[in-house]
Amino acid sequence: MKPLPIWVRNDDSIVACTEKIKVMRENFEELRQLAQDAFEDGILMEVSETQMREVLHHFVDALINPYPQDKIKH
């Protein structure tokens, strides 16, 4: 698996807070494992690998940002 990126803000400044980076790492590991489990379950249930990947991509593409930029406090 590819390492996680260096996290940046919309203004391209780097998110350097150790605690924020730790939370991001934990969240993405949980997300990766959940997606992997769902993917494997689908394959075991004879769902097309291509379709499984398309559906997982669709979930990411359909994510909604509930925090308009002007409402975020730094």
PQR file with spaces between the fields and no chain letter, atoms N, CA, C, O and H, PARSE charges and radii, in Angstrom:
ATOM       1  N    MET     1       0.848   -1.193    0.000 -0.4000 1.5000
ATOM       2  CA   MET     1       0.000    0.000    0.000 -0.0000 2.0000
ATOM       3  C    MET     1       0.882    1.241    0.000  0.5500 1.7000
ATOM       4  O    MET     1       1.904    1.299    0.684 -0.5500 1.4000
ATOM       5  N    LYS     2       0.482    2.193   -0.751 -0.4000 1.5000
ATOM       6  CA   LYS     2       1.174    3.471   -0.856 -0.0000 2.0000
ATOM       7  C    LYS     2       1.061    4.240    0.466  0.5500 1.7000
ATOM       8  O    LYS     2      -0.007    4.242    1.079 -0.5500 1.4000
ATOM       9  H    LYS     2      -0.348    2.146   -1.307  0.4000 1.0000
ATOM      10  N    PRO     3       2.144    4.895    0.919 -0.5600 1.5000
ATOM      11  CA   PRO     3       2.052    5.667    2.171  0.2800 2.0000
ATOM      12  C    PRO     3       1.080    6.838    2.023  0.5500 1.7000
ATOM      13  O    PRO     3       0.828    7.325    0.921 -0.5500 1.4000
ATOM      14  N    LEU     4       0.545    7.273    3.159 -0.4000 1.5000
ATOM      15  CA   LEU     4      -0.363    8.416    3.130 -0.0000 2.0000
ATOM      16  C    LEU     4       0.393    9.669    2.698  0.5500 1.7000
ATOM      17  O    LEU     4       1.599    9.777    2.918 -0.5500 1.4000
ATOM      18  H    LEU     4       0.750    6.878    4.055  0.4000 1.0000
ATOM      19  N    PRO     5      -0.309   10.604    2.089 -0.5600 1.5000
ATOM      20  CA   PRO     5       0.338   11.827    1.624  0.2800 2.0000
ATOM      21  C    PRO     5       0.680   12.775    2.775  0.5500 1.7000
ATOM      22  O    PRO     5       0.258   12.575    3.914 -0.5500 1.4000
ATOM      23  N    ILE     6       1.432   13.781    2.456 -0.4000 1.5000
ATOM      24  CA   ILE     6       1.588   14.912    3.367 -0.0000 2.0000
ATOM      25  C    ILE     6       0.310   15.721    3.192  0.5500 1.7000
ATOM      26  O    ILE     6      -0.024   16.140    2.083 -0.5500 1.4000
ATOM      27  H    ILE     6       1.775   13.944    1.531  0.4000 1.0000
ATOM      28  N    TRP     7      -0.397   15.936    4.289 -0.4000 1.5000
ATOM      29  CA   TRP     7      -1.694   16.612    4.215 -0.0000 2.0000
ATOM      30  C    TRP     7      -1.490   18.118    4.059  0.5500 1.7000
ATOM      31  O    TRP     7      -0.663   18.721    4.743 -0.5500 1.4000
ATOM      32  H    TRP     7      -0.126   15.596    5.189  0.4000 1.0000
ATOM      33  N    VAL     8      -2.256   18.707    3.153 -0.4000 1.5000
ATOM      34  CA   VAL     8      -2.169   20.145    2.901 -0.0000 2.0000
ATOM      35  C    VAL     8      -3.553   20.781    2.994  0.5500 1.7000
ATOM      36  O    VAL     8      -4.577   20.125    2.797 -0.5500 1.4000
ATOM      37  H    VAL     8      -2.928   18.218    2.598  0.4000 1.0000
ATOM      38  N    ARG     9      -3.552   22.059    3.296 -0.4000 1.5000
ATOM      39  CA   ARG     9      -4.797   22.841    3.336 -0.0000 2.0000
ATOM      40  C    ARG     9      -5.108   23.360    1.931  0.5500 1.7000
ATOM      41  O    ARG     9      -4.314   23.192    1.005 -0.5500 1.4000
ATOM      42  H    ARG     9      -2.721   22.592    3.455  0.4000 1.0000
ATOM      43  N    ASN    10      -6.258   23.983    1.790 -0.4000 1.5000
ATOM      44  CA   ASN    10      -6.643   24.545    0.486 -0.0000 2.0000
ATOM      45  C    ASN    10      -5.652   25.587   -0.014  0.5500 1.7000
ATOM      46  O    ASN    10      -5.516   25.789   -1.220 -0.5500 1.4000
ATOM      47  H    ASN    10      -6.903   24.119    2.543  0.4000 1.0000
ATOM      48  N    ASP    11      -4.954   26.254    0.916 -0.4000 1.5000
ATOM      49  CA   ASP    11      -3.973   27.266    0.495 -0.0000 2.0000
ATOM      50  C    ASP    11      -2.584   26.657    0.264  0.5500 1.7000
ATOM      51  O    ASP    11      -1.604   27.386    0.109 -0.5500 1.4000
ATOM      52  H    ASP    11      -5.064   26.090    1.896  0.4000 1.0000
ATOM      53  N    ASP    12      -2.502   25.327    0.242 -0.4000 1.5000
ATOM      54  CA   ASP    12      -1.271   24.555    0.015 -0.0000 2.0000
ATOM      55  C    ASP    12      -0.300   24.561    1.188  0.5500 1.7000
ATOM      56  O    ASP    12       0.805   24.032    1.061 -0.5500 1.4000
ATOM      57  H    ASP    12      -3.297   24.735    0.368  0.4000 1.0000
ATOM      58  N    SER    13      -0.678   25.148    2.337 -0.4000 1.5000
ATOM      59  CA   SER    13       0.185   25.050    3.512 -0.0000 2.0000
ATOM      60  C    SER    13       0.035   23.642    4.094  0.5500 1.7000
ATOM      61  O    SER    13      -1.014   23.012    3.961 -0.5500 1.4000
ATOM      62  H    SER    13      -1.575   25.577    2.440  0.4000 1.0000
ATOM      63  N    ILE    14       1.086   23.166    4.732 -0.4000 1.5000
ATOM      64  CA   ILE    14       1.114   21.799    5.252 -0.0000 2.0000
ATOM      65  C    ILE    14       0.446   21.719    6.620  0.5500 1.7000
ATOM      66  O    ILE    14       0.662   22.573    7.480 -0.5500 1.4000
ATOM      67  H    ILE    14       1.938   23.678    4.841  0.4000 1.0000
ATOM      68  N    VAL    15      -0.363   20.688    6.809 -0.4000 1.5000
ATOM      69  CA   VAL    15      -0.942   20.406    8.118 -0.0000 2.0000
ATOM      70  C    VAL    15       0.152   19.689    8.915  0.5500 1.7000
ATOM      71  O    VAL    15       0.494   18.545    8.615 -0.5500 1.4000
ATOM      72  H    VAL    15      -0.539   19.994    6.110  0.4000 1.0000
ATOM      73  N    ALA    16       0.692   20.360    9.921 -0.4000 1.5000
ATOM      74  CA   ALA    16       1.843   19.831   10.645 -0.0000 2.0000
ATOM      75  C    ALA    16       1.515   19.343   12.057  0.5500 1.7000
ATOM      76  O    ALA    16       2.371   18.744   12.708 -0.5500 1.4000
ATOM      77  H    ALA    16       0.414   21.289   10.164  0.4000 1.0000
ATOM      78  N    CYS    17       0.322   19.582   12.531 -0.4000 1.5000
ATOM      79  CA   CYS    17      -0.060   19.185   13.882 -0.0000 2.0000
ATOM      80  C    CYS    17       0.004   17.658   14.020  0.5500 1.7000
ATOM      81  O    CYS    17      -0.682   16.932   13.302 -0.5500 1.4000
ATOM      82  H    CYS    17      -0.373   20.068   12.002  0.4000 1.0000
ATOM      83  N    THR    18       0.829   17.189   14.943 -0.4000 1.5000
ATOM      84  CA   THR    18       1.032   15.754   15.147 -0.0000 2.0000
ATOM      85  C    THR    18      -0.276   15.038   15.445  0.5500 1.7000
ATOM      86  O    THR    18      -0.520   13.946   14.933 -0.5500 1.4000
ATOM      87  H    THR    18       1.386   17.779   15.527  0.4000 1.0000
ATOM      88  N    GLU    19      -1.112   15.644   16.267 -0.4000 1.5000
ATOM      89  CA   GLU    19      -2.378   15.005   16.642 -0.0000 2.0000
ATOM      90  C    GLU    19      -3.319   14.892   15.435  0.5500 1.7000
ATOM      91  O    GLU    19      -3.988   13.873   15.263 -0.5500 1.4000
ATOM      92  H    GLU    19      -0.914   16.531   16.683  0.4000 1.0000
ATOM      93  N    LYS    20      -3.368   15.932   14.604 -0.4000 1.5000
ATOM      94  CA   LYS    20      -4.221   15.879   13.412 -0.0000 2.0000
ATOM      95  C    LYS    20      -3.736   14.796   12.451  0.5500 1.7000
ATOM      96  O    LYS    20      -4.539   14.069   11.867 -0.5500 1.4000
ATOM      97  H    LYS    20      -2.824   16.759   14.744  0.4000 1.0000
ATOM      98  N    ILE    21      -2.431   14.696   12.295 -0.4000 1.5000
ATOM      99  CA   ILE    21      -1.855   13.687   11.404 -0.0000 2.0000
ATOM     100  C    ILE    21      -2.150   12.288   11.945  0.5500 1.7000
ATOM     101  O    ILE    21      -2.455   11.377   11.175 -0.5500 1.4000
ATOM     102  H    ILE    21      -1.778   15.287   12.770  0.4000 1.0000
ATOM     103  N    LYS    22      -2.061   12.116   13.257 -0.4000 1.5000
ATOM     104  CA   LYS    22      -2.362   10.830   13.884 -0.0000 2.0000
ATOM     105  C    LYS    22      -3.815   10.436   13.627  0.5500 1.7000
ATOM     106  O    LYS    22      -4.093    9.289   13.278 -0.5500 1.4000
ATOM     107  H    LYS    22      -1.813   12.856   13.882  0.4000 1.0000
ATOM     108  N    VAL    23      -4.746   11.382   13.799 -0.4000 1.5000
ATOM     109  CA   VAL    23      -6.161   11.105   13.567 -0.0000 2.0000
ATOM     110  C    VAL    23      -6.399   10.739   12.103  0.5500 1.7000
ATOM     111  O    VAL    23      -7.139    9.800   11.810 -0.5500 1.4000
ATOM     112  H    VAL    23      -4.520   12.314   14.083  0.4000 1.0000
ATOM     113  N    MET    24      -5.781   11.470   11.193 -0.4000 1.5000
ATOM     114  CA   MET    24      -5.932   11.162    9.763 -0.0000 2.0000
ATOM     115  C    MET    24      -5.417    9.758    9.457  0.5500 1.7000
ATOM     116  O    MET    24      -6.065    9.005    8.731 -0.5500 1.4000
ATOM     117  H    MET    24      -5.180   12.233   11.431  0.4000 1.0000
ATOM     118  N    ARG    25      -4.253    9.401   10.006 -0.4000 1.5000
ATOM     119  CA   ARG    25      -3.677    8.078    9.776 -0.0000 2.0000
ATOM     120  C    ARG    25      -4.623    6.991   10.301  0.5500 1.7000
ATOM     121  O    ARG    25      -4.878    6.002    9.614 -0.5500 1.4000
ATOM     122  H    ARG    25      -3.726   10.013   10.596  0.4000 1.0000
ATOM     123  N    GLU    26      -5.140    7.178   11.519 -0.4000 1.5000
ATOM     124  CA   GLU    26      -6.060    6.190   12.095 -0.0000 2.0000
ATOM     125  C    GLU    26      -7.347    6.085   11.281  0.5500 1.7000
ATOM     126  O    GLU    26      -7.822    4.981   11.013 -0.5500 1.4000
ATOM     127  H    GLU    26      -4.932    7.982   12.077  0.4000 1.0000
ATOM     128  N    ASN    27      -7.911    7.221   10.886 -0.4000 1.5000
ATOM     129  CA   ASN    27      -9.141    7.209   10.086 -0.0000 2.0000
ATOM     130  C    ASN    27      -8.944    6.482    8.770  0.5500 1.7000
ATOM     131  O    ASN    27      -9.785    5.678    8.367 -0.5500 1.4000
ATOM     132  H    ASN    27      -7.525    8.117   11.103  0.4000 1.0000
ATOM     133  N    PHE    28      -7.832    6.764    8.097 -0.4000 1.5000
ATOM     134  CA   PHE    28      -7.615    6.152    6.797 -0.0000 2.0000
ATOM     135  C    PHE    28      -7.284    4.670    6.902  0.5500 1.7000
ATOM     136  O    PHE    28      -7.612    3.905    5.995 -0.5500 1.4000
ATOM     137  H    PHE    28      -7.150    7.418    8.425  0.4000 1.0000
ATOM     138  N    GLU    29      -6.644    4.249    7.986 -0.4000 1.5000
ATOM     139  CA   GLU    29      -6.403    2.822    8.179 -0.0000 2.0000
ATOM     140  C    GLU    29      -7.731    2.094    8.414  0.5500 1.7000
ATOM     141  O    GLU    29      -7.951    1.015    7.864 -0.5500 1.4000
ATOM     142  H    GLU    29      -6.378    4.870    8.723  0.4000 1.0000
ATOM     143  N    GLU    30      -8.609    2.676    9.223 -0.4000 1.5000
ATOM     144  CA   GLU    30      -9.930    2.078    9.441 -0.0000 2.0000
ATOM     145  C    GLU    30     -10.715    2.018    8.135  0.5500 1.7000
ATOM     146  O    GLU    30     -11.330    0.998    7.822 -0.5500 1.4000
ATOM     147  H    GLU    30      -8.430    3.552    9.670  0.4000 1.0000
ATOM     148  N    LEU    31     -10.692    3.103    7.378 -0.4000 1.5000
ATOM     149  CA   LEU    31     -11.403    3.157    6.104 -0.0000 2.0000
ATOM     150  C    LEU    31     -10.845    2.131    5.122  0.5500 1.7000
ATOM     151  O    LEU    31     -11.604    1.438    4.445 -0.5500 1.4000
ATOM     152  H    LEU    31     -10.192    3.931    7.632  0.4000 1.0000
ATOM     153  N    ARG    32      -9.515    2.036    5.044 -0.4000 1.5000
ATOM     154  CA   ARG    32      -8.878    1.075    4.143 -0.0000 2.0000
ATOM     155  C    ARG    32      -9.295   -0.346    4.498  0.5500 1.7000
ATOM     156  O    ARG    32      -9.624   -1.140    3.617 -0.5500 1.4000
ATOM     157  H    ARG    32      -8.898    2.600    5.593  0.4000 1.0000
ATOM     158  N    GLN    33      -9.281   -0.667    5.794 -0.4000 1.5000
ATOM     159  CA   GLN    33      -9.633   -2.024    6.220 -0.0000 2.0000
ATOM     160  C    GLN    33     -11.105   -2.334    5.940  0.5500 1.7000
ATOM     161  O    GLN    33     -11.435   -3.432    5.491 -0.5500 1.4000
ATOM     162  H    GLN    33      -9.013   -0.022    6.510  0.4000 1.0000
ATOM     163  N    LEU    34     -11.979   -1.374    6.202 -0.4000 1.5000
ATOM     164  CA   LEU    34     -13.403   -1.579    5.933 -0.0000 2.0000
ATOM     165  C    LEU    34     -13.657   -1.772    4.434  0.5500 1.7000
ATOM     166  O    LEU    34     -14.419   -2.653    4.036 -0.5500 1.4000
ATOM     167  H    LEU    34     -11.711   -0.483    6.566  0.4000 1.0000
ATOM     168  N    ALA    35     -13.013   -0.944    3.610 -0.4000 1.5000
ATOM     169  CA   ALA    35     -13.166   -1.076    2.158 -0.0000 2.0000
ATOM     170  C    ALA    35     -12.604   -2.404    1.675  0.5500 1.7000
ATOM     171  O    ALA    35     -13.194   -3.050    0.809 -0.5500 1.4000
ATOM     172  H    ALA    35     -12.394   -0.228    3.934  0.4000 1.0000
ATOM     173  N    GLN    36     -11.463   -2.820    2.230 -0.4000 1.5000
ATOM     174  CA   GLN    36     -10.855   -4.106    1.849 -0.0000 2.0000
ATOM     175  C    GLN    36     -11.790   -5.256    2.211  0.5500 1.7000
ATOM     176  O    GLN    36     -11.980   -6.177    1.417 -0.5500 1.4000
ATOM     177  H    GLN    36     -10.983   -2.296    2.933  0.4000 1.0000
ATOM     178  N    ASP    37     -12.369   -5.206    3.401 -0.4000 1.5000
ATOM     179  CA   ASP    37     -13.292   -6.262    3.822 -0.0000 2.0000
ATOM     180  C    ASP    37     -14.514   -6.334    2.904  0.5500 1.7000
ATOM     181  O    ASP    37     -14.924   -7.420    2.495 -0.5500 1.4000
ATOM     182  H    ASP    37     -12.214   -4.458    4.047  0.4000 1.0000
ATOM     183  N    ALA    38     -15.090   -5.177    2.583 -0.4000 1.5000
ATOM     184  CA   ALA    38     -16.258   -5.145    1.698 -0.0000 2.0000
ATOM     185  C    ALA    38     -15.893   -5.670    0.308  0.5500 1.7000
ATOM     186  O    ALA    38     -16.661   -6.407   -0.310 -0.5500 1.4000
ATOM     187  H    ALA    38     -14.756   -4.295    2.915  0.4000 1.0000
ATOM     188  N    PHE    39     -14.709   -5.281   -0.176 -0.4000 1.5000
ATOM     189  CA   PHE    39     -14.233   -5.729   -1.486 -0.0000 2.0000
ATOM     190  C    PHE    39     -14.084   -7.252   -1.508  0.5500 1.7000
ATOM     191  O    PHE    39     -14.553   -7.916   -2.433 -0.5500 1.4000
ATOM     192  H    PHE    39     -14.085   -4.682    0.326  0.4000 1.0000
ATOM     193  N    GLU    40     -13.432   -7.792   -0.489 -0.4000 1.5000
ATOM     194  CA   GLU    40     -13.230   -9.243   -0.417 -0.0000 2.0000
ATOM     195  C    GLU    40     -14.550   -9.983   -0.293  0.5500 1.7000
ATOM     196  O    GLU    40     -14.739  -11.020   -0.929 -0.5500 1.4000
ATOM     197  H    GLU    40     -13.052   -7.253    0.262  0.4000 1.0000
ATOM     198  N    ASP    41     -15.473   -9.461    0.523 -0.4000 1.5000
ATOM     199  CA   ASP    41     -16.792  -10.086    0.649 -0.0000 2.0000
ATOM     200  C    ASP    41     -17.491  -10.130   -0.705  0.5500 1.7000
ATOM     201  O    ASP    41     -18.062  -11.155   -1.078 -0.5500 1.4000
ATOM     202  H    ASP    41     -15.319   -8.619    1.040  0.4000 1.0000
ATOM     203  N    GLY    42     -17.446   -9.025   -1.436 -0.4000 1.5000
ATOM     204  CA   GLY    42     -18.065   -8.991   -2.760 -0.0000 2.0000
ATOM     205  C    GLY    42     -17.467  -10.024   -3.698  0.5500 1.7000
ATOM     206  O    GLY    42     -18.192  -10.725   -4.404 -0.5500 1.4000
ATOM     207  H    GLY    42     -16.982   -8.193   -1.132  0.4000 1.0000
ATOM     208  N    ILE    43     -16.146  -10.115   -3.705 -0.4000 1.5000
ATOM     209  CA   ILE    43     -15.471  -11.093   -4.565 -0.0000 2.0000
ATOM     210  C    ILE    43     -15.905  -12.515   -4.179  0.5500 1.7000
ATOM     211  O    ILE    43     -16.212  -13.335   -5.043 -0.5500 1.4000
ATOM     212  H    ILE    43     -15.557   -9.546   -3.132  0.4000 1.0000
ATOM     213  N    LEU    44     -15.925  -12.794   -2.856 -0.4000 1.5000
ATOM     214  CA   LEU    44     -16.338  -14.129   -2.392 -0.0000 2.0000
ATOM     215  C    LEU    44     -17.780  -14.440   -2.751  0.5500 1.7000
ATOM     216  O    LEU    44     -18.144  -15.605   -2.913 -0.5500 1.4000
ATOM     217  H    LEU    44     -15.675  -12.127   -2.154  0.4000 1.0000
ATOM     218  N    MET    45     -18.619  -13.387   -2.878 -0.4000 1.5000
ATOM     219  CA   MET    45     -20.019  -13.582   -3.258 -0.0000 2.0000
ATOM     220  C    MET    45     -20.201  -13.512   -4.771  0.5500 1.7000
ATOM     221  O    MET    45     -21.320  -13.390   -5.268 -0.5500 1.4000
ATOM     222  H    MET    45     -18.323  -12.440   -2.746  0.4000 1.0000
ATOM     223  N    GLU    46     -19.090  -13.589   -5.493 -0.4000 1.5000
ATOM     224  CA   GLU    46     -19.052  -13.659   -6.956 -0.0000 2.0000
ATOM     225  C    GLU    46     -19.463  -12.378   -7.655  0.5500 1.7000
ATOM     226  O    GLU    46     -19.890  -12.410   -8.809 -0.5500 1.4000
ATOM     227  H    GLU    46     -18.181  -13.688   -5.090  0.4000 1.0000
ATOM     228  N    VAL    47     -19.339  -11.237   -6.964 -0.4000 1.5000
ATOM     229  CA   VAL    47     -19.566   -9.951   -7.606 -0.0000 2.0000
ATOM     230  C    VAL    47     -18.320   -9.637   -8.437  0.5500 1.7000
ATOM     231  O    VAL    47     -17.198   -9.923   -8.017 -0.5500 1.4000
ATOM     232  H    VAL    47     -18.992  -11.210   -6.026  0.4000 1.0000
ATOM     233  N    SER    48     -18.520   -9.063   -9.586 -0.4000 1.5000
ATOM     234  CA   SER    48     -17.413   -8.688  -10.465 -0.0000 2.0000
ATOM     235  C    SER    48     -16.440   -7.748   -9.743  0.5500 1.7000
ATOM     236  O    SER    48     -16.854   -6.783   -9.101 -0.5500 1.4000
ATOM     237  H    SER    48     -19.431   -8.830   -9.927  0.4000 1.0000
ATOM     238  N    GLU    49     -15.144   -8.046   -9.859 -0.4000 1.5000
ATOM     239  CA   GLU    49     -14.122   -7.166   -9.269 -0.0000 2.0000
ATOM     240  C    GLU    49     -14.232   -5.763   -9.844  0.5500 1.7000
ATOM     241  O    GLU    49     -14.098   -4.779   -9.116 -0.5500 1.4000
ATOM     242  H    GLU    49     -14.808   -8.830  -10.381  0.4000 1.0000
ATOM     243  N    THR    50     -14.473   -5.668  -11.133 -0.4000 1.5000
ATOM     244  CA   THR    50     -14.616   -4.365  -11.777 -0.0000 2.0000
ATOM     245  C    THR    50     -15.782   -3.588  -11.182  0.5500 1.7000
ATOM     246  O    THR    50     -15.659   -2.395  -10.905 -0.5500 1.4000
ATOM     247  H    THR    50     -14.581   -6.467  -11.724  0.4000 1.0000
ATOM     248  N    GLN    51     -16.917   -4.262  -10.985 -0.4000 1.5000
ATOM     249  CA   GLN    51     -18.073   -3.582  -10.410 -0.0000 2.0000
ATOM     250  C    GLN    51     -17.793   -3.158   -8.975  0.5500 1.7000
ATOM     251  O    GLN    51     -18.178   -2.059   -8.576 -0.5500 1.4000
ATOM     252  H    GLN    51     -17.018   -5.231  -11.210  0.4000 1.0000
ATOM     253  N    MET    52     -17.132   -4.003   -8.195 -0.4000 1.5000
ATOM     254  CA   MET    52     -16.802   -3.647   -6.813 -0.0000 2.0000
ATOM     255  C    MET    52     -15.960   -2.372   -6.784  0.5500 1.7000
ATOM     256  O    MET    52     -16.221   -1.471   -5.988 -0.5500 1.4000
ATOM     257  H    MET    52     -16.819   -4.895   -8.520  0.4000 1.0000
ATOM     258  N    ARG    53     -14.954   -2.298   -7.650 -0.4000 1.5000
ATOM     259  CA   ARG    53     -14.096   -1.106   -7.699 -0.0000 2.0000
ATOM     260  C    ARG    53     -14.900    0.128   -8.116  0.5500 1.7000
ATOM     261  O    ARG    53     -14.713    1.206   -7.553 -0.5500 1.4000
ATOM     262  H    ARG    53     -14.742   -3.031   -8.297  0.4000 1.0000
ATOM     263  N    GLU    54     -15.789   -0.023   -9.093 -0.4000 1.5000
ATOM     264  CA   GLU    54     -16.613    1.104   -9.543 -0.0000 2.0000
ATOM     265  C    GLU    54     -17.505    1.624   -8.415  0.5500 1.7000
ATOM     266  O    GLU    54     -17.646    2.834   -8.236 -0.5500 1.4000
ATOM     267  H    GLU    54     -15.941   -0.899   -9.551  0.4000 1.0000
ATOM     268  N    VAL    55     -18.105    0.707   -7.658 -0.4000 1.5000
ATOM     269  CA   VAL    55     -18.992    1.111   -6.571 -0.0000 2.0000
ATOM     270  C    VAL    55     -18.199    1.810   -5.471  0.5500 1.7000
ATOM     271  O    VAL    55     -18.652    2.821   -4.935 -0.5500 1.4000
ATOM     272  H    VAL    55     -17.991   -0.276   -7.803  0.4000 1.0000
ATOM     273  N    LEU    56     -17.026    1.288   -5.130 -0.4000 1.5000
ATOM     274  CA   LEU    56     -16.193    1.935   -4.117 -0.0000 2.0000
ATOM     275  C    LEU    56     -15.770    3.335   -4.568  0.5500 1.7000
ATOM     276  O    LEU    56     -15.772    4.270   -3.768 -0.5500 1.4000
ATOM     277  H    LEU    56     -16.658    0.467   -5.566  0.4000 1.0000
ATOM     278  N    HIS    57     -15.410    3.480   -5.841 -0.4000 1.5000
ATOM     279  CA   HIS    57     -15.066    4.805   -6.370 -0.0000 2.0000
ATOM     280  C    HIS    57     -16.272    5.740   -6.293  0.5500 1.7000
ATOM     281  O    HIS    57     -16.135    6.919   -5.967 -0.5500 1.4000
ATOM     282  H    HIS    57     -15.408    2.720   -6.491  0.4000 1.0000
ATOM     283  N    HIS    58     -17.452    5.202   -6.594 -0.4000 1.5000
ATOM     284  CA   HIS    58     -18.676    6.017   -6.545 -0.0000 2.0000
ATOM     285  C    HIS    58     -18.910    6.557   -5.133  0.5500 1.7000
ATOM     286  O    HIS    58     -19.291    7.715   -4.964 -0.5500 1.4000
ATOM     287  H    HIS    58     -17.564    4.245   -6.858  0.4000 1.0000
ATOM     288  N    PHE    59     -18.679    5.712   -4.116 -0.4000 1.5000
ATOM     289  CA   PHE    59     -18.850    6.179   -2.741 -0.0000 2.0000
ATOM     290  C    PHE    59     -17.955    7.374   -2.450  0.5500 1.7000
ATOM     291  O    PHE    59     -18.399    8.346   -1.839 -0.5500 1.4000
ATOM     292  H    PHE    59     -18.369    4.771   -4.254  0.4000 1.0000
ATOM     293  N    VAL    60     -16.723    7.312   -2.872 -0.4000 1.5000
ATOM     294  CA   VAL    60     -15.796    8.425   -2.636 -0.0000 2.0000
ATOM     295  C    VAL    60     -16.254    9.652   -3.414  0.5500 1.7000
ATOM     296  O    VAL    60     -16.273   10.760   -2.878 -0.5500 1.4000
ATOM     297  H    VAL    60     -16.362    6.522   -3.368  0.4000 1.0000
ATOM     298  N    ASP    61     -16.620    9.458   -4.668 -0.4000 1.5000
ATOM     299  CA   ASP    61     -17.051   10.580   -5.500 -0.0000 2.0000
ATOM     300  C    ASP    61     -18.318   11.248   -4.962  0.5500 1.7000
ATOM     301  O    ASP    61     -18.549   12.430   -5.216 -0.5500 1.4000
ATOM     302  H    ASP    61     -16.605    8.558   -5.103  0.4000 1.0000
ATOM     303  N    ALA    62     -19.145   10.493   -4.217 -0.4000 1.5000
ATOM     304  CA   ALA    62     -20.414   11.022   -3.717 -0.0000 2.0000
ATOM     305  C    ALA    62     -20.297   11.658   -2.325  0.5500 1.7000
ATOM     306  O    ALA    62     -21.299   12.121   -1.780 -0.5500 1.4000
ATOM     307  H    ALA    62     -18.958    9.533   -4.011  0.4000 1.0000
ATOM     308  N    LEU    63     -19.098   11.688   -1.746 -0.4000 1.5000
ATOM     309  CA   LEU    63     -18.933   12.306   -0.432 -0.0000 2.0000
ATOM     310  C    LEU    63     -19.296   13.787   -0.501  0.5500 1.7000
ATOM     311  O    LEU    63     -19.002   14.466   -1.485 -0.5500 1.4000
ATOM     312  H    LEU    63     -18.284   11.312   -2.189  0.4000 1.0000
ATOM     313  N    ILE    64     -19.936   14.272    0.551 -0.4000 1.5000
ATOM     314  CA   ILE    64     -20.386   15.664    0.617 -0.0000 2.0000
ATOM     315  C    ILE    64     -19.601   16.385    1.701  0.5500 1.7000
ATOM     316  O    ILE    64     -19.468   15.886    2.818 -0.5500 1.4000
ATOM     317  H    ILE    64     -20.175   13.720    1.350  0.4000 1.0000
ATOM     318  N    ASN    65     -19.083   17.560    1.368 -0.4000 1.5000
ATOM     319  CA   ASN    65     -18.383   18.393    2.345 -0.0000 2.0000
ATOM     320  C    ASN    65     -19.422   19.213    3.106  0.5500 1.7000
ATOM     321  O    ASN    65     -20.022   20.126    2.539 -0.5500 1.4000
ATOM     322  H    ASN    65     -19.191   17.966    0.461  0.4000 1.0000
ATOM     323  N    PRO    66     -19.645   18.893    4.403 -0.5600 1.5000
ATOM     324  CA   PRO    66     -20.643   19.635    5.165  0.2800 2.0000
ATOM     325  C    PRO    66     -20.110   20.934    5.772  0.5500 1.7000
ATOM     326  O    PRO    66     -20.831   21.639    6.477 -0.5500 1.4000
ATOM     327  N    TYR    67     -18.846   21.240    5.493 -0.4000 1.5000
ATOM     328  CA   TYR    67     -18.204   22.403    6.105 -0.0000 2.0000
ATOM     329  C    TYR    67     -17.782   23.408    5.038  0.5500 1.7000
ATOM     330  O    TYR    67     -16.674   23.311    4.511 -0.5500 1.4000
ATOM     331  H    TYR    67     -18.260   20.667    4.921  0.4000 1.0000
ATOM     332  N    PRO    68     -18.631   24.360    4.714 -0.5600 1.5000
ATOM     333  CA   PRO    68     -18.215   25.400    3.745  0.2800 2.0000
ATOM     334  C    PRO    68     -16.943   26.077    4.245  0.5500 1.7000
ATOM     335  O    PRO    68     -16.793   26.290    5.448 -0.5500 1.4000
ATOM     336  N    GLN    69     -16.047   26.410    3.362 -0.4000 1.5000
ATOM     337  CA   GLN    69     -14.747   26.979    3.717 -0.0000 2.0000
ATOM     338  C    GLN    69     -14.850   28.213    4.625  0.5500 1.7000
ATOM     339  O    GLN    69     -14.005   28.408    5.499 -0.5500 1.4000
ATOM     340  H    GLN    69     -16.169   26.237    2.384  0.4000 1.0000
ATOM     341  N    ASP    70     -15.864   29.034    4.424 -0.4000 1.5000
ATOM     342  CA   ASP    70     -15.980   30.236    5.237 -0.0000 2.0000
ATOM     343  C    ASP    70     -16.449   29.959    6.656  0.5500 1.7000
ATOM     344  O    ASP    70     -16.467   30.868    7.486 -0.5500 1.4000
ATOM     345  H    ASP    70     -16.550   28.876    3.714  0.4000 1.0000
ATOM     346  N    LYS    71     -16.836   28.702    6.955 -0.4000 1.5000
ATOM     347  CA   LYS    71     -17.315   28.343    8.300 -0.0000 2.0000
ATOM     348  C    LYS    71     -16.241   27.615    9.130  0.5500 1.7000
ATOM     349  O    LYS    71     -16.437   27.391   10.325 -0.5500 1.4000
ATOM     350  H    LYS    71     -16.822   27.963    6.281  0.4000 1.0000
ATOM     351  N    ILE    72     -15.116   27.247    8.510 -0.4000 1.5000
ATOM     352  CA   ILE    72     -14.079   26.498    9.212 -0.0000 2.0000
ATOM     353  C    ILE    72     -13.179   27.457    9.984  0.5500 1.7000
ATOM     354  O    ILE    72     -12.672   28.438    9.440 -0.5500 1.4000
ATOM     355  H    ILE    72     -14.957   27.429    7.540  0.4000 1.0000
ATOM     356  N    LYS    73     -12.994   27.147   11.258 -0.4000 1.5000
ATOM     357  CA   LYS    73     -12.095   27.937   12.113 -0.0000 2.0000
ATOM     358  C    LYS    73     -10.747   27.246   12.160  0.5500 1.7000
ATOM     359  O    LYS    73     -10.687   26.029   12.336 -0.5500 1.4000
ATOM     360  H    LYS    73     -13.406   26.350   11.699  0.4000 1.0000
ATOM     361  N    HIS    74      -9.670   27.991   12.008 -0.4000 1.5000
ATOM     362  CA   HIS    74      -8.310   27.408   12.049 -0.0000 2.0000
ATOM     363  C    HIS    74      -7.661   27.680   13.361  0.5500 1.7000
ATOM     364  O    HIS    74      -6.521   27.271   13.582 -0.5500 1.4000
ATOM     365  H    HIS    74      -9.719   28.979   11.866  0.4000 1.0000
